């Protein structure tokens, strides 16, 4: 039975193609907010890190009404590292709104999310966004979309999907690229006309697939999913089961039920087939679980999420400055926090290591794990993390490693440098094509580990004008050794406070990353050298005063301004024998073995530290 008054759609696209901005305009124009209500520009990006970086990390649910039809909207992440979010929320919807930038065209993540949607045979509405950009190339992008659909094996019906032309920032849409829009009515009408309404029998026993998890300190886990059949009510007794875990057999009672309204939730007493709801009351609910009527326990199929490709070791901070800046510093607190993250992040894996104070944390990429680290430090956690390394596996006696498809848009004068660097990192050129008169689009297939530490180099090599995007591209046989960081580390020789005199002498040997007045400890990295060799320096050394003062000897010593590393840059900078100390206030790079003499002995003994 079709639920004609409901439409469930997910907005999918490559990162920064305008999903969240368009959703905000859809909510405004459908009357979801009061006329005098203050609304943020990207209303769905609720997290502080999301707003700062301009990216969506967690999928968000919202709802609006148009012409008497409720449209449940899921705003999905565009970055490849959060692909696990996209995969699971597609189980909640019947259609997708594919957004493609009118200038950038089809990018790696466009292919990834579209492939997932086509595999599930979802209704497709295509929106070419940002048509008001001065460098928009709408007609070429239309051809790119059709070629991508054919390449992914789309059916004739999917190839005939409707197309609208939008400006998310201005809140306009039209049916033709040559006719400017005035509002989003064409988009709303296309969604209602072409997206299939959900099917479900309200009179059948309850069946609901939990596709997402939220967490609240007051009520615990909150499940989110679509009611496939039946009706869910507050106070109802339910059973839980799982498609991939036949032994799971849980029981519980629904204590609260919420329907989505605008960008919030509204409590309801019951919800019928086809609607997307949030519910609480089941303390052990997990993503992929099915809620059923206890009289008919049958799990609904749930797709298997792709495995992680990158791992880091999170451990208790054991530096001389441990415990000074963080609230949560023990292994138990770190372990509890990581396991709490597993409740909402389906693409993350956490394993205990042989020692009690360290944990293996595995995710989809560097950014995936760095967002987790940044979130934890803002919550008051203090920890140490190792350099990222890829996860390999054996296949027919061969070691297989994860590969990435890298798509680069770069001014033509810098393409030689980019190609040389990627070639030295075992990258294989897949395709080259001009973008206008001054830019090139270059595609490489490269081992995931070949990109560690490259993004900063890329920005330097392209003078900040290059755009680099990556997407996971399967596994390939191990490509051999890849040269690591070419610079050496300047390492503090003693513990104390860095002074201008000591730093002035140290900067003649390399580039500094700390300033006068900062506290340092033995074994802490305070800069880097071009020579490639590590060098110990004493930045706490003060100038000895004498009775004789030569002319000009007391002039102010000039220090070169330091280059501060972000969290991602710090992780990329790490050598195998180094760790990153992360606290709510500081990021400190350090050697695994802090003592200089012990480090030299380990080096001579052929150890990595």
C-alpha positions as CSV (number, residue, x, y, z in Angstrom):
1,X,0.0,0.0,0.0
2,X,1.5,3.3,-1.1
3,X,1.6,6.2,1.4
4,X,0.8,9.0,-1.0
5,X,1.2,11.8,1.6
6,X,4.8,11.0,2.4
7,X,8.1,11.3,0.4
8,X,11.4,10.1,1.8
9,X,14.5,11.5,0.0
10,X,18.3,11.8,0.7
11,X,20.3,14.6,-0.7
12,X,23.6,13.1,-2.0
13,X,26.6,14.9,-3.6
14,X,30.3,15.4,-3.6
15,X,31.7,17.6,-0.8
16,X,31.0,21.3,-1.1
17,X,28.4,21.0,-3.9
18,X,25.8,22.8,-1.8
19,X,23.6,20.2,-0.2
20,X,23.2,21.8,3.2
21,X,22.6,25.3,1.8
22,X,19.9,23.9,-0.5
23,X,18.2,22.1,2.4
24,X,18.2,25.3,4.5
25,X,16.4,27.1,1.6
26,X,13.9,24.3,1.2
27,X,13.0,24.6,4.9
28,X,12.7,28.4,4.7
29,X,10.5,28.4,1.6
30,X,8.2,25.7,2.8
31,X,7.3,27.8,5.9
32,X,9.2,25.6,8.4
33,X,10.4,28.8,10.2
34,X,8.6,31.8,11.5
35,X,9.1,35.0,9.5
36,X,11.0,36.7,12.2
37,X,13.0,33.6,13.3
38,X,16.8,33.9,13.2
39,X,18.1,31.0,11.1
40,X,21.8,30.1,10.5
41,X,23.1,30.0,6.9
42,X,23.6,26.2,7.0
43,X,21.0,25.4,9.5
44,X,21.6,21.6,9.3
45,X,25.3,21.7,10.2
46,X,24.7,21.7,14.0
47,X,28.1,20.6,15.2
48,X,30.8,23.2,15.9
49,X,33.4,21.4,13.8
50,X,30.8,21.1,10.9
51,X,30.2,24.9,11.0
52,X,33.9,25.8,11.2
53,X,34.9,23.5,8.3
54,X,31.9,23.9,6.2
55,X,31.4,20.1,5.8
56,X,28.7,17.8,7.0
57,X,30.0,14.9,9.2
58,X,26.8,13.3,10.4
59,X,23.7,12.6,8.4
60,X,20.8,14.8,9.6
61,X,17.1,14.3,9.4
62,X,14.6,17.0,8.8
63,X,11.1,17.3,7.3
64,X,9.0,19.9,5.5
65,X,5.5,20.0,3.9
66,X,4.6,21.0,0.4
67,X,1.1,20.8,-1.0
68,X,-0.1,18.6,1.8
69,X,2.7,16.1,1.4
70,X,5.3,15.5,4.1
71,X,8.8,15.4,2.7
72,X,11.3,13.7,5.0
73,X,14.8,14.9,4.0
74,X,18.1,13.3,5.0
75,X,21.1,15.6,4.5
76,X,24.2,13.3,4.0
77,X,27.9,14.0,4.2
78,X,29.8,14.6,1.0
79,X,33.3,13.8,2.1
80,X,34.6,10.3,1.2
81,X,35.7,9.5,4.8
82,X,32.1,9.7,6.0
83,X,30.7,7.4,3.3
84,X,29.5,5.0,6.0
85,X,26.9,7.6,6.9
86,X,25.7,7.8,3.3
87,X,25.4,4.0,2.8
88,X,23.2,3.3,5.8
89,X,20.8,6.3,5.5
90,X,19.9,5.3,1.9
91,X,18.0,2.4,3.5
92,X,15.5,4.9,5.0
93,X,14.6,6.6,1.7
94,X,12.8,5.9,-1.5
95,X,14.6,8.4,-3.7
96,X,17.7,10.6,-3.9
97,X,18.2,14.2,-5.0
98,X,21.7,14.1,-6.7
99,X,23.3,17.5,-6.5
100,X,26.1,18.3,-9.0
101,X,28.1,21.6,-9.0
102,X,27.6,23.4,-12.3
103,X,31.3,24.3,-12.5
104,X,33.1,21.3,-11.0
105,X,30.8,18.6,-12.5
106,X,30.9,15.0,-11.5
107,X,33.6,14.3,-8.9
108,X,34.8,11.1,-7.1
109,X,32.2,11.2,-4.4
110,X,29.4,11.9,-6.9
111,X,30.2,8.5,-8.5
112,X,30.4,6.8,-5.1
113,X,27.0,8.0,-3.7
114,X,25.2,7.6,-7.1
115,X,26.5,4.0,-7.4
116,X,25.1,3.2,-4.0
117,X,21.7,4.8,-4.9
118,X,21.5,3.0,-8.2
119,X,22.3,-0.4,-6.5
120,X,19.2,0.1,-4.3
121,X,17.0,1.1,-7.3
122,X,16.0,4.4,-5.7
123,X,14.1,7.1,-7.6
124,X,16.5,9.7,-8.9
125,X,16.0,13.5,-9.2
126,X,19.1,15.3,-10.6
127,X,19.8,18.9,-9.6
128,X,22.5,20.9,-11.3
129,X,23.4,23.4,-8.5
130,X,25.2,26.7,-8.4
131,X,24.1,27.6,-12.0
132,X,24.7,31.3,-11.1
133,X,28.5,30.7,-10.8
134,X,30.4,32.8,-13.3
135,X,32.4,29.7,-14.4
136,X,29.3,27.4,-14.6
137,X,29.4,25.0,-17.6
138,X,25.9,23.6,-17.4
139,X,25.6,21.9,-20.7
140,X,28.9,20.1,-20.3
141,X,28.0,19.0,-16.8
142,X,24.6,17.6,-18.1
143,X,26.7,15.4,-20.5
144,X,29.0,14.3,-17.7
145,X,26.0,13.2,-15.6
146,X,24.5,11.2,-18.4
147,X,27.9,9.6,-19.1
148,X,28.4,8.7,-15.4
149,X,24.9,7.1,-15.3
150,X,25.7,5.0,-18.4
151,X,29.1,4.1,-16.9
152,X,27.4,2.9,-13.7
153,X,24.9,0.7,-15.6
154,X,21.8,2.8,-15.0
155,X,18.5,1.5,-16.3
156,X,16.5,3.3,-19.1
157,X,14.2,4.6,-16.4
158,X,17.1,6.0,-14.4
159,X,18.6,7.6,-17.5
160,X,15.3,9.4,-18.0
161,X,15.4,10.9,-14.5
162,X,14.2,14.5,-14.3
163,X,16.7,17.3,-14.1
164,X,16.3,20.7,-12.4
165,X,18.7,23.7,-12.3
166,X,19.2,25.3,-9.0
167,X,21.0,28.1,-7.1
168,X,21.0,26.9,-3.5
169,X,22.4,30.2,-2.2
170,X,19.6,32.2,-3.9
171,X,16.9,29.6,-3.2
172,X,15.8,29.3,-6.9
173,X,15.1,26.4,-9.3
174,X,13.9,26.0,-12.9
175,X,13.2,23.3,-15.4
176,X,15.6,24.8,-18.0
177,X,19.2,25.9,-17.7
178,X,18.3,29.0,-19.9
179,X,15.4,30.2,-17.8
180,X,16.4,31.7,-14.3
181,X,14.2,30.4,-11.5
182,X,12.4,32.6,-8.9
183,X,11.8,30.1,-6.1
184,X,12.1,26.3,-5.3
185,X,8.6,25.3,-6.5
186,X,10.0,23.4,-9.5
187,X,12.2,21.4,-7.2
188,X,9.3,20.6,-4.8
189,X,7.0,19.6,-7.6
190,X,9.6,17.4,-9.3
191,X,10.3,15.5,-6.0
192,X,6.6,14.9,-5.4
193,X,5.9,13.8,-9.0
194,X,8.9,11.6,-9.5
195,X,10.0,10.2,-6.1
196,X,8.1,7.0,-5.3
197,X,6.0,7.2,-2.2
198,X,6.9,4.6,0.5
199,X,5.0,1.4,0.5
200,X,3.9,-0.3,3.7
201,X,0.9,-2.0,5.3
202,X,-0.3,0.0,8.4
203,X,-2.4,-3.1,9.4
204,X,0.5,-5.5,9.4
205,X,2.8,-6.4,12.4
206,X,5.4,-3.7,13.1
207,X,8.7,-3.8,11.2
208,X,11.2,-0.9,11.5
209,X,14.9,-0.9,10.4
210,X,17.2,1.2,12.6
211,X,19.5,3.0,10.1
212,X,21.0,5.7,12.4
213,X,21.7,6.2,16.1
214,X,21.8,9.3,18.2
215,X,22.9,9.5,21.8
216,X,21.5,11.6,24.6
217,X,22.9,11.7,28.1
218,X,19.4,11.8,29.6
219,X,17.7,9.0,27.6
220,X,20.7,7.0,26.2
221,X,20.5,5.6,22.7
222,X,17.9,7.0,20.3
223,X,17.3,4.9,17.2
224,X,16.2,6.5,13.9
225,X,14.6,4.5,11.1
226,X,11.7,4.1,8.7
227,X,8.5,2.2,9.6
228,X,8.3,-0.5,6.9
229,X,5.1,-2.0,8.1
230,X,2.6,-1.6,10.9
231,X,2.3,1.2,13.4
232,X,4.8,2.1,16.2
233,X,3.3,3.5,19.4
234,X,4.6,4.9,22.7
235,X,4.4,2.2,25.4
236,X,4.5,-0.6,22.8
237,X,6.4,-3.8,23.5
238,X,8.8,-4.7,20.7
239,X,11.4,-7.3,19.9
240,X,14.8,-6.6,18.2
241,X,16.7,-8.8,15.8
242,X,19.4,-8.5,13.1
243,X,19.9,-9.7,9.6
244,X,23.7,-10.3,10.0
245,X,23.5,-11.6,13.6
246,X,20.9,-14.4,13.8
247,X,21.6,-14.9,17.6
248,X,20.4,-11.4,18.5
249,X,17.1,-11.5,20.4
250,X,16.2,-8.4,22.4
251,X,13.1,-7.2,24.0
252,X,12.0,-3.7,25.1
253,X,9.3,-1.0,25.3
254,X,9.1,2.2,23.3
255,X,9.3,5.0,26.0
256,X,9.3,8.0,23.6
257,X,8.6,8.6,19.9
258,X,9.5,11.6,17.7
259,X,8.5,12.6,14.2
260,X,10.8,15.0,12.3
261,X,9.6,18.5,11.9
262,X,11.6,21.2,10.1
263,X,15.2,20.7,11.5
264,X,14.0,19.4,14.9
265,X,11.9,16.6,16.4
266,X,8.3,16.7,17.7
267,X,7.0,14.1,20.2
268,X,4.2,11.9,18.8
269,X,2.1,9.1,20.2
270,X,2.3,6.9,17.1
271,X,3.6,6.8,13.6
272,X,2.5,4.7,10.6
273,X,4.1,2.8,7.8
274,X,6.4,4.9,5.5
275,X,7.2,7.6,8.1
276,X,10.8,8.2,9.4
277,X,10.8,8.4,13.2
278,X,13.2,8.5,16.2
279,X,12.5,6.4,19.3
280,X,14.0,5.7,22.7
281,X,13.6,2.9,25.3
282,X,15.9,0.2,23.9
283,X,19.2,0.6,25.7
284,X,21.1,-1.8,23.4
285,X,19.6,-0.8,20.0
286,X,22.2,-0.8,17.2
287,X,22.4,0.3,13.6
288,X,21.1,-2.5,11.4
289,X,18.7,-3.9,14.0
290,X,15.1,-4.5,13.1
291,X,12.2,-3.7,15.6
292,X,9.4,-6.2,15.3
293,X,6.1,-7.2,16.8
294,X,7.1,-9.9,19.4
295,X,4.5,-12.2,17.7
296,X,6.4,-12.0,14.3
297,X,10.2,-11.6,14.6
298,X,11.7,-11.3,11.1
299,X,14.9,-9.2,10.5
300,X,15.0,-6.8,7.5
301,X,18.0,-7.0,5.2
302,X,20.7,-4.4,5.9
303,X,23.7,-3.8,3.6
304,X,27.2,-4.6,4.7
305,X,29.2,-1.4,5.3
306,X,32.6,-1.2,3.6
307,X,35.6,-2.1,5.8
308,X,37.9,0.6,7.2
309,X,41.2,1.4,5.4
310,X,43.3,3.3,7.9
311,X,44.2,2.8,11.5
312,X,45.8,4.7,14.3
313,X,46.7,3.8,17.9
314,X,45.1,5.9,20.5
315,X,46.9,5.7,23.9
316,X,47.1,7.3,27.3
317,X,49.2,10.4,27.3
318,X,52.5,9.6,29.1
319,X,54.5,12.8,28.4
320,X,56.0,14.9,31.2
321,X,53.0,17.3,30.7
322,X,50.4,14.6,31.0
323,X,47.2,15.5,33.0
324,X,47.8,19.2,33.1
325,X,45.2,20.3,30.5
326,X,42.7,17.5,30.1
327,X,39.7,16.4,32.3
328,X,39.6,12.8,30.9
329,X,43.1,11.2,30.9
330,X,42.8,7.5,32.0
331,X,42.6,4.5,29.7
332,X,39.1,3.6,31.0
333,X,37.8,7.1,30.1
334,X,39.3,6.9,26.7
335,X,38.0,3.4,26.1
336,X,34.5,4.4,27.2
337,X,34.5,7.4,24.9
338,X,35.7,5.3,21.9
339,X,33.0,2.7,22.5
340,X,30.4,5.4,22.8
341,X,31.4,6.7,19.4
342,X,30.8,3.2,17.9
343,X,27.1,3.6,18.8
344,X,26.7,6.3,16.1
345,X,29.6,5.7,13.7
346,X,29.0,2.6,11.7
347,X,32.3,2.9,9.7
348,X,34.5,3.0,12.8
349,X,36.2,0.0,14.5
350,X,37.9,-0.1,17.9
351,X,40.0,-3.0,19.2
352,X,42.0,-3.3,22.5
353,X,45.7,-3.7,22.0
354,X,48.0,-6.0,23.9
355,X,48.6,-3.2,26.5
356,X,45.8,-1.8,28.6
357,X,46.6,1.8,27.8
358,X,46.3,1.7,24.0
359,X,43.6,1.0,21.5
360,X,43.5,0.3,17.7
361,X,41.1,2.7,16.1
362,X,40.2,2.0,12.4
363,X,38.3,4.3,10.0
364,X,37.7,5.3,6.4
365,X,40.5,7.8,6.2
366,X,42.7,10.4,7.9
367,X,39.9,12.9,8.1
368,X,37.5,10.4,9.5
369,X,39.9,9.7,12.4
370,X,41.1,13.3,12.8
371,X,37.5,14.5,13.3
372,X,37.1,12.0,16.1
373,X,40.4,13.2,17.7
374,X,39.3,16.9,17.4
375,X,35.9,16.1,18.9
376,X,37.5,14.3,21.8
377,X,39.9,17.0,22.6
378,X,37.1,19.6,22.7
379,X,35.3,17.4,25.1
380,X,38.3,17.5,27.5
381,X,40.1,14.3,26.6
382,X,43.9,14.0,26.6
383,X,45.6,11.3,24.6
384,X,48.4,10.3,22.3
385,X,48.0,9.1,18.7
386,X,50.4,7.3,16.4
387,X,51.0,8.1,12.7
388,X,48.2,6.7,10.5
389,X,48.9,3.4,8.6
390,X,46.9,1.5,6.1
391,X,45.1,-1.8,6.7
392,X,46.2,-4.6,4.4
393,X,45.0,-8.2,4.0
394,X,46.1,-11.3,2.3
395,X,44.5,-12.5,-1.0
396,X,45.8,-15.6,-2.9
397,X,49.1,-15.3,-1.1
398,X,49.5,-11.6,-2.0
399,X,49.4,-8.6,0.3
400,X,46.6,-6.3,-0.8
401,X,46.5,-2.6,0.1
402,X,43.8,0.0,-0.3
403,X,43.9,2.3,-3.3
404,X,42.5,5.8,-3.9
405,X,41.3,7.5,-7.0
406,X,42.7,11.0,-6.8
407,X,41.1,13.7,-8.9
408,X,43.1,17.0,-9.1
409,X,42.1,20.3,-10.6
410,X,45.2,22.4,-11.0
411,X,46.5,25.4,-13.0
412,X,48.5,24.2,-16.0
413,X,51.8,25.7,-14.7
414,X,51.8,23.5,-11.6
415,X,50.7,20.2,-13.2
416,X,54.3,19.0,-13.8
417,X,55.2,19.3,-10.1
418,X,52.0,17.5,-9.1
419,X,52.5,14.7,-11.5
420,X,56.2,14.2,-10.5
421,X,55.2,14.0,-6.8
422,X,52.4,11.6,-7.3
423,X,54.5,9.4,-9.6
424,X,57.2,9.2,-6.8
425,X,54.4,8.0,-4.4
426,X,53.5,5.0,-6.7
427,X,50.6,6.9,-8.4
428,X,49.5,5.7,-11.8
429,X,48.1,8.3,-14.3
430,X,44.6,7.4,-15.3
431,X,43.4,10.4,-17.3
432,X,44.2,14.0,-18.1
433,X,41.8,16.6,-19.6
434,X,41.8,20.4,-19.9
435,X,39.4,22.5,-17.9
436,X,39.1,25.7,-19.8
437,X,42.2,27.5,-21.0
438,X,44.3,27.6,-17.8
439,X,43.5,24.5,-15.7
440,X,43.9,20.7,-16.0
441,X,42.0,17.9,-14.4
442,X,44.4,15.0,-13.6
443,X,43.2,11.6,-12.3
444,X,45.6,9.2,-10.6
445,X,45.2,5.8,-8.9
446,X,47.5,5.7,-5.9
447,X,48.0,3.6,-2.8
448,X,46.2,5.2,0.2
449,X,49.5,5.4,2.1
450,X,51.0,7.4,-0.8
451,X,48.7,10.3,0.2
452,X,49.9,10.5,3.8
453,X,51.7,13.8,4.3
454,X,50.9,14.9,0.7
455,X,48.1,17.4,1.1
456,X,50.3,20.1,2.6
457,X,52.9,19.6,-0.1
458,X,50.2,19.8,-2.7
459,X,49.0,23.2,-1.4
460,X,52.6,24.5,-1.4
461,X,53.3,23.1,-4.9
462,X,50.1,24.6,-6.4
463,X,50.4,27.9,-4.5
464,X,47.0,27.2,-2.8
465,X,45.2,27.1,-6.2
466,X,44.9,23.3,-6.6
467,X,41.9,21.2,-5.6
468,X,42.4,17.6,-4.5
469,X,39.7,15.0,-4.0
470,X,40.0,11.3,-3.3
471,X,37.7,8.3,-3.1
472,X,38.4,4.7,-2.1
473,X,39.0,2.6,-5.2
474,X,39.3,-1.0,-4.0
475,X,42.5,-3.0,-3.3
476,X,45.6,-3.8,-5.3
477,X,48.8,-5.8,-4.7
478,X,51.3,-4.0,-2.4
479,X,53.2,-1.4,-4.5
480,X,56.5,-1.5,-2.6
481,X,58.1,1.0,-0.4
482,X,57.2,4.7,-0.6
483,X,59.6,7.4,0.5
484,X,58.4,9.1,3.7
485,X,58.9,12.6,5.0
486,X,62.1,14.1,3.6
487,X,62.7,16.5,6.5
488,X,64.3,15.7,9.8
489,X,63.1,16.8,13.2
490,X,64.5,19.4,15.5
491,X,64.2,17.8,19.0
492,X,64.3,19.5,22.3
493,X,67.3,18.4,24.4
494,X,65.9,19.3,27.8
495,X,62.8,20.2,29.7
496,X,62.0,23.8,30.5
497,X,60.7,27.0,28.8
498,X,61.8,28.0,25.3
499,X,63.6,31.3,25.3
500,X,64.4,33.7,22.4
501,X,68.2,33.1,22.7
502,X,67.8,29.3,22.4
503,X,65.3,29.6,19.6
504,X,67.4,32.1,17.7
505,X,70.3,29.6,17.7
506,X,68.0,26.7,16.8
507,X,66.3,28.5,13.8
508,X,69.7,28.6,12.0
509,X,69.4,24.8,11.8
510,X,65.8,24.5,10.6
511,X,62.2,25.8,10.7
512,X,60.6,26.3,14.1
513,X,57.1,25.3,15.1
514,X,57.1,26.8,18.6
515,X,57.4,30.3,20.0
516,X,59.3,31.9,23.0
517,X,57.6,31.2,26.4
518,X,56.2,27.8,25.4
519,X,57.0,24.9,27.8
520,X,58.9,22.1,26.2
521,X,60.2,18.7,27.4
522,X,63.1,16.5,26.4
523,X,62.1,14.5,23.2
524,X,59.5,17.1,22.0
525,X,59.8,18.1,18.4
526,X,60.1,21.8,18.1
527,X,60.8,22.2,14.4
528,X,62.1,20.5,11.3
529,X,65.3,20.5,9.2
530,X,65.9,20.3,5.4
531,X,68.8,17.8,5.9
532,X,66.5,14.9,6.6
533,X,68.4,14.0,9.8
534,X,67.0,14.5,13.3
535,X,68.9,17.0,15.4
536,X,68.8,17.7,19.1
537,X,68.8,21.4,20.1
538,X,68.6,23.3,23.4
539,X,65.9,25.9,23.1
540,X,65.9,26.6,26.9
541,X,69.5,27.9,26.7
542,X,69.8,31.5,28.0
543,X,72.6,34.0,27.2
544,X,75.2,34.3,30.0
545,X,75.6,37.9,31.1
546,X,79.1,39.4,31.5
547,X,80.5,42.7,32.6
548,X,81.8,43.6,29.2
549,X,79.1,44.5,26.7
550,X,80.0,44.9,23.1
551,X,78.2,47.5,21.0
552,X,75.0,46.1,19.6
553,X,75.3,42.8,21.5
554,X,72.0,43.3,23.3
555,X,70.0,44.2,20.2
556,X,66.7,42.3,20.0
557,X,67.2,38.9,18.4
558,X,65.0,38.4,15.4
559,X,63.0,35.2,15.1
560,X,61.3,34.0,11.9
561,X,57.5,33.7,12.4
562,X,56.6,30.1,13.2
563,X,54.3,28.0,11.0
564,X,51.6,26.5,13.3
565,X,50.4,23.0,12.4
566,X,46.7,22.1,12.3
567,X,45.6,18.7,13.7
568,X,45.6,17.1,10.1
569,X,49.0,18.7,9.3
570,X,50.4,17.4,12.6
571,X,49.2,13.8,11.8
572,X,50.7,14.1,8.2
573,X,54.0,15.4,9.7
574,X,54.6,12.4,12.0
575,X,57.4,10.0,11.4
576,X,57.1,6.3,12.4
577,X,59.1,7.0,15.6
578,X,56.9,10.0,16.6
579,X,53.6,10.5,18.4
580,X,51.1,13.4,18.6
581,X,50.2,14.5,22.1
582,X,46.6,15.9,21.9
583,X,45.2,17.9,24.8
584,X,42.2,20.4,24.9
585,X,44.7,23.3,24.6
586,X,47.8,21.9,22.8
587,X,49.1,19.7,20.0
588,X,52.6,18.6,20.6
589,X,54.7,16.3,18.4
590,X,57.1,14.1,20.3
591,X,59.5,11.2,19.9
592,X,58.2,7.8,21.1
593,X,61.5,7.5,23.2
594,X,62.0,10.9,24.9
595,X,65.4,10.4,26.3
596,X,68.2,11.3,23.8
597,X,70.6,8.6,24.9
598,X,68.0,5.8,24.9
599,X,66.8,7.0,21.5
600,X,70.3,6.8,20.0
601,X,70.8,3.3,21.5
602,X,67.5,2.1,19.9
603,X,68.5,3.7,16.6
604,X,71.8,1.8,16.6
605,X,70.1,-1.4,17.6
606,X,68.0,-1.1,14.4
607,X,64.7,-0.3,16.1
608,X,62.2,2.3,14.9
609,X,61.7,3.7,18.4
